[in-house]
Amino acid sequence: MDVILSSASHHAMLFAYLAKRTIDAFGEAGKAAVTAGVRHYGEQRGRRMALRTQADGNPLDVENYLVYGEWEAFPGQMDLRFPQYAPEVHMENHCCPWYTEWSKRGLLEYGSYYCKDVDAALARGYNGMELKLLANRTLGDEFCDFIFDGCGVSTERMEAFAEKRNKIGGKAKMPWEYHVGHLYSAMRQAIVSAFGKDGENAVALAMEDYKEEYGKAAHDLVLEYADIDYDAMPAYEGIGD
């Protein structure tokens, strides 16, 4: 049986460990640093999505935002629904590995700092869209409820939209070790920038927590990806004809 060294679950727990170590050590200032790291991480991901969109000659709109997402959870981990696409895209998340991992470990308090900002940061980094979070499972709501303010996919575009999603397939997706490394990079930068050597110590302790949970190979894999330029678009073959 293959050992999984990186996944959405790893991503969730790395964030929880980093947030917990930082907030427990630095209080309100720690919360601010964690928030800054999440926003930076989300905006970087959104900008990479925009670079792929533009490389294919497509406009930066909500339709292409939904097409050019960078990650995909394992089967059965997500329950993402779209009750409507027009006049505004309405998105609901009823199940995700972040909530799953945090809730079973009693870490929703720390995980909430990811959920309250990351999706809005993604949309902002992509094209400045405003993505409103109307409900949040980490705060006790039944599901996460999102509205793309003033942005929709018209009925006339739905067939072409579906065709484009099928055409791109997994070409814009990045492996989980890339995403976990990116999360570590962005959060480390924010925490160390705020707290210097003490911040470095908090990050190191969080990585020890991660190693204890997932093992040395998973820990070392995060560090392998720590110093990539996450503002740059990775190699991308394009959507094709």
Buried (B, 14 or more C-beta within 10 A) or exposed (E): EEEEBBBBBBBBBBBBBBBBBBBEBBEEEBBBBBBBBBBBBBBBBBBBBBBBBBBBEBEBBBBBBBBBBBBBBEEEBBEBEEEEBBEBBBBBBBBBBBBBBBEEBEBBBBBBBBBBBBBBBBBBBBBEBEBEBEBBBBEEEEBBBBBBEEBBBEEEBEEEBEEBBEEBEEBBBBEBBBBBBBBBBBBBBBBBEBBEEBBEBBBEBBBEBBBEBBEEEBBEBBEEBEEEEBEEBBEBEEBEE
